[in-house]
């Protein structure tokens, strides 16, 4: 077995022979992390039609640094692009309607593109967060702010793109992109929801009960496909179901701990995910602790808690990236014993009740970090 790139290199079935599925969605969700070069048509709300370019037009070696320099493992992302361009299943793919917006004042990081799959269907892909601790903070922000600016943009984008396309539409994304896909599909007009064939959330944060009770979500719920790795943290936010039998797929990953979030570590064989037995103990513990705590408090208390939690994580990040750069969770995971004392010192300045919960959450993070970690986080206040 291997990752999605390995599978694409050996599986030559066309979509006519093997229909679009979750692993195909994962490939497009990962490709959506690319900062598309200038030859890819940009999204313009006042433009008619849906101009696209062939996938092979992305094969520009001089653009790879700009395209993939800010995502986990640029070489693996280039490998994915090349494998898709060479594959009989994917070489007819076309891409367009690329948008990339950033507004620090509204904490908005929104990017999306539309893929003409080549079988008469369109896949709308929403980009997830980057690998930085700051990027993950945006995922947690969804716990106290609804809708966030990116969710509103996702609804407008999907609604407009659907008006330009006559055929069936699938929607998806990885990390925050998965949350945006579900939100946009549920909040789109009813005529758009009826045309959606699948909604794919790959380790994307969930939602509160108020969202799940909306008529729009009820319409798309049977079409939602959620997948998470064994050590999922982001995908288990606002996710009350700890048992995969309740409606999501747990995927084997060859990543260590938190790095399992990276989609190119997920295991794929013969066009299907290699399934794990379930979430590991660390992921269950962190999810249960954080979700139970958030369920007890209002949005303002959640905001204060999450800002405190990320103050602790960012302190650890500075300890492993002293040059002032934004540390990634990969760096934090591989230097956990170096970061941990700084994080604990920062936590001492936080309200005792919140600090107790934060330490429990950090236990879960530690349990899902590199397997060589042996540090024990104290439970005392």
C-alpha positions in Angstrom: 0.0 0.0 0.0 1.0 3.6 -0.4 -0.5 7.1 -0.5 -2.8 8.7 -3.0 0.0 9.5 -5.4 1.2 5.9 -5.4 -2.3 4.7 -6.1 -2.8 7.2 -9.0 0.4 5.9 -10.5 -0.8 2.3 -10.6 -4.6 2.7 -11.1 -5.5 3.5 -14.7 -9.3 3.1 -14.6 -11.2 5.9 -16.2 -14.2 7.5 -14.4 -16.4 5.5 -16.8 -15.0 2.3 -15.5 -14.7 3.4 -11.8 -16.8 6.2 -10.5 -15.6 9.2 -8.5 -15.1 8.4 -4.8 -13.5 9.6 -1.6 -9.9 9.0 -2.6 -10.4 11.0 -5.8 -11.8 13.8 -3.6 -8.7 13.6 -1.4 -6.4 14.1 -4.4 -8.3 17.2 -5.6 -8.5 18.6 -2.1 -4.7 18.3 -1.8 -4.2 19.8 -5.2 -6.3 22.8 -4.1 -3.5 23.7 -1.7 -1.5 24.9 -4.7 -1.1 28.6 -5.3 -2.2 28.4 -8.9 0.1 30.0 -11.5 -1.1 33.0 -13.5 -2.2 30.9 -16.5 -5.1 29.4 -14.5 -8.2 31.5 -15.0 -9.1 33.6 -11.9 -12.6 33.7 -10.4 -14.5 36.9 -11.3 -18.0 37.2 -9.9 -19.2 39.3 -12.8 -17.9 37.0 -15.5 -20.1 34.6 -17.5 -19.1 31.0 -18.1 -16.4 28.9 -16.5 -13.0 29.2 -18.3 -10.5 26.5 -17.5 -7.1 25.2 -18.5 -5.9 21.6 -18.8 -4.1 20.0 -15.9 -0.9 19.7 -17.9 -0.7 23.6 -17.9 0.3 23.4 -14.3 3.4 21.5 -15.1 5.8 24.4 -14.9 8.9 23.7 -13.0 9.7 27.4 -12.5 6.4 27.8 -10.7 6.7 24.9 -8.3 8.2 27.0 -5.5 5.5 29.6 -5.6 2.8 26.9 -6.0 3.9 24.5 -3.2 6.4 26.4 -1.1 4.0 27.1 1.8 2.4 23.6 2.1 3.7 20.5 3.9 6.4 18.7 1.9 6.5 20.5 -1.5 8.2 17.5 -3.2 5.3 15.2 -2.4 2.9 17.8 -3.8 4.8 18.1 -7.0 4.8 14.3 -7.2 1.0 14.3 -6.9 0.6 16.9 -9.7 2.9 14.9 -12.0 1.2 11.6 -11.3 -2.3 13.1 -12.0 -1.1 14.7 -15.3 0.3 11.4 -16.4 -2.7 9.3 -15.4 -5.4 8.2 -17.9 -7.9 8.8 -15.1 -6.8 12.4 -14.5 -5.1 13.7 -17.6 -8.4 15.2 -18.9 -8.8 17.3 -15.8 -9.2 21.0 -16.2 -9.0 23.8 -13.6 -10.3 27.3 -13.3 -12.2 29.9 -11.2 -9.2 30.1 -8.8 -9.6 32.6 -5.9 -7.2 33.3 -3.1 -8.2 36.0 -0.5 -6.6 37.0 2.7 -7.9 39.7 5.1 -6.1 39.8 8.5 -8.7 42.2 9.9 -11.5 39.6 9.5 -9.2 36.6 10.0 -10.1 35.5 6.5 -8.1 33.0 4.6 -10.2 31.8 1.7 -9.1 29.9 -1.4 -11.0 27.7 -3.8 -11.0 26.4 -7.4 -13.2 24.4 -9.7 -12.1 21.2 -11.4 -13.8 20.0 -14.6 -13.3 16.3 -13.9 -13.9 15.3 -17.5 -16.8 13.0 -17.0 -19.5 15.7 -17.1 -19.1 16.6 -13.4 -17.5 19.5 -11.6 -15.6 19.3 -8.3 -15.5 22.5 -6.2 -12.5 22.4 -3.9 -11.9 24.6 -0.9 -8.4 25.0 0.4 -7.6 24.1 4.0 -5.3 25.8 6.5 -1.6 25.7 6.1 0.8 23.8 8.3 1.4 26.6 10.9 0.1 26.8 14.4 -1.5 30.1 13.4 -3.2 28.4 10.5 -4.7 25.8 12.9 -6.0 28.5 15.1 -8.4 29.5 12.4 -10.0 26.0 12.6 -10.5 26.4 16.3 -12.0 29.9 15.8 -15.0 28.2 14.3 -15.9 27.0 17.8 -17.0 30.5 18.8 -17.7 32.4 15.6 -20.4 31.3 13.2 -20.2 32.0 10.4 -16.6 33.0 9.9 -15.7 35.1 6.9 -14.4 32.1 4.9 -17.7 30.2 5.4 -19.7 33.2 4.0 -17.3 33.4 1.0 -17.7 29.7 0.4 -21.4 29.9 0.1 -21.2 32.8 -2.4 -18.5 31.0 -4.4 -20.4 27.7 -4.7 -23.7 29.4 -5.5 -22.1 31.4 -8.3 -20.1 28.5 -9.7 -23.2 26.3 -9.8 -25.0 29.0 -11.9 -22.2 28.6 -14.5 -22.3 24.8 -14.7 -25.1 22.6 -16.0 -24.0 19.2 -14.8 -23.7 17.5 -11.4 -21.4 19.0 -8.7 -19.3 17.5 -5.9 -17.8 19.7 -3.2 -14.9 19.0 -0.8 -11.8 20.0 1.0 -9.2 19.0 3.5 -8.9 20.5 7.0 -10.8 23.8 7.1 -11.6 23.2 3.5 -13.8 20.2 4.5 -15.7 22.4 6.9 -16.2 25.0 4.2 -17.5 22.4 1.8 -20.1 21.1 4.2 -21.1 24.6 5.2 -21.4 25.9 1.6 -23.4 22.9 0.5 -25.8 23.2 3.4 -26.3 26.9 3.0 -26.5 27.1 -0.8 -30.0 27.6 -2.4 -32.2 24.5 -2.6 -31.8 24.1 -6.4 -28.0 23.9 -5.9 -28.3 21.4 -3.1 -30.3 19.1 -5.3 -27.5 19.1 -7.9 -24.8 18.1 -5.4 -23.8 14.5 -5.7 -21.3 14.4 -2.8 -19.8 16.5 0.0 -16.3 15.4 1.2 -14.7 16.5 4.4 -11.2 15.2 4.9 -10.3 15.8 8.6 -12.4 18.9 8.6 -13.8 20.4 11.8 -17.4 19.7 12.6 -20.3 22.0 13.7 -22.5 22.6 16.7 -25.9 21.1 17.1 -27.7 24.3 15.9 -26.1 23.9 12.5 -26.9 20.2 12.3 -30.5 21.0 13.0 -30.9 23.3 9.9 -33.0 22.2 7.0 -30.1 22.8 4.6 -27.9 20.3 6.4 -30.7 17.8 6.6 -30.9 18.0 2.8 -27.2 17.2 2.3 -26.5 14.9 5.3 -26.9 11.7 3.2 -24.3 13.0 0.8 -21.7 13.9 3.3 -18.6 11.7 3.4 -16.2 12.4 6.3 -12.8 10.8 6.7 -10.1 11.3 9.5 -6.8 9.7 10.3 -6.3 7.7 13.5 -4.7 10.6 15.4 -7.2 13.2 14.3 -7.4 16.5 16.2 -8.8 19.0 13.8 -11.4 16.6 12.3 -12.7 15.8 15.8 -13.5 19.4 16.8 -17.3 19.6 17.3 -17.5 15.9 16.4 -19.5 14.0 19.0 -19.2 10.6 17.3 -16.2 8.7 18.6 -17.2 5.5 16.9 -16.4 5.4 13.2 -19.5 3.2 12.7 -21.5 6.3 13.4 -20.8 7.7 10.0 -17.2 8.5 9.2 -14.1 6.7 7.9 -10.9 6.4 10.0 -7.9 6.0 7.6 -4.5 4.5 8.2 -1.7 7.0 8.0 2.0 6.6 8.0 2.5 10.0 9.6 3.7 10.4 13.2 1.1 11.8 15.6 -0.1 15.3 14.6 1.5 14.9 11.2 -1.2 12.3 10.3 -3.3 15.4 9.4 -1.3 15.7 6.2 -3.3 14.1 3.5 -0.3 12.7 1.6 0.4 10.5 4.6 -3.0 8.8 4.3 -2.9 5.2 3.0 -4.8 4.2 -0.2 -5.0 0.9 -2.1 -6.9 0.1 -5.2 -8.8 3.3 -5.1 -10.1 3.0 -1.6 -8.9 4.2 1.8 -7.0 1.7 4.0 -9.2 1.7 7.0 -7.9 1.8 10.6 -9.8 0.1 13.5 -10.7 3.5 14.9 -9.3 6.6 16.6 -6.3 6.1 18.8 -6.6 6.8 22.5 -4.9 10.2 22.4 -7.2 11.5 19.7 -10.3 10.3 21.7 -9.0 11.9 24.9 -8.2 15.3 23.3 -11.5 15.4 21.4 -13.6 14.4 24.4 -11.9 16.8 26.7 -12.2 19.8 24.4 -15.6 19.1 23.0 -17.1 18.4 26.5 -15.6 21.7 27.8 -16.9 23.8 24.9 -20.4 22.3 25.2 -20.7 23.9 28.7 -19.9 27.5 27.8 -21.0 30.4 25.6 -19.1 31.8 22.6 -17.2 34.4 24.6 -15.9 31.9 27.1 -14.9 29.6 24.2 -13.1 32.5 22.6 -11.1 33.3 25.7 -10.2 29.6 26.2 -9.1 29.1 22.6 -7.0 32.3 22.6 -5.4 31.0 25.8 -4.8 27.6 24.4 -3.1 29.0 21.3 -1.0 31.4 23.3 0.4 28.3 25.0 1.0 26.5 21.6 2.5 29.6 20.0 4.9 30.0 23.0 6.0 26.4 22.3 6.3 27.3 18.6 8.6 30.2 19.4 10.8 27.9 21.4 11.4 25.7 18.4 11.5 28.5 15.8 13.4 31.3 17.6 14.1 33.2 14.4 10.6 34.5 14.6 9.1 32.4 11.9 5.7 30.7 12.3 6.4 27.3 13.7 4.5 24.3 12.2 2.9 21.5 14.1 5.5 19.2 12.5 8.3 21.2 14.2 6.4 21.3 17.5 5.8 17.5 17.4 9.5 16.7 16.6 10.8 19.1 19.3 8.1 18.4 21.9 10.4 18.0 24.9 12.1 21.3 24.0 8.7 23.1 23.6 6.9 21.6 26.6 8.6 23.5 29.5 7.9 26.8 27.7 4.3 25.9 27.1 3.7 24.9 30.7 5.3 28.1 32.0 2.9 30.1 29.7 -0.1 28.1 31.0 0.6 29.2 34.6 -0.7 32.6 33.8 -4.1 31.3 32.7 -7.2 31.0 34.9 -7.0 27.8 36.9 -10.1 26.1 35.6 -9.2 26.8 32.0 -5.6 25.8 32.6 -6.7 22.4 33.9 -8.7 21.7 30.7 -5.8 23.0 28.6 -3.4 20.7 30.2 -5.8 17.8 29.5 -6.0 18.8 25.9 -2.2 19.1 25.7 -2.0 15.6 27.0 -3.9 14.5 24.0 -1.6 16.5 21.7 1.4 14.9 23.4 -0.1 11.4 23.1 -0.5 12.0 19.3 3.0 13.5 18.9 6.1 11.5 17.9 6.2 8.0 19.4 9.5 8.7 21.0 8.0 11.3 23.3 8.0 10.1 26.9 7.3 13.3 28.8 4.4 13.3 31.2 2.4 16.5 31.6 1.5 17.1 35.2 -2.1 17.3 36.1 -1.8 19.7 39.1 -3.0 23.3 38.9 
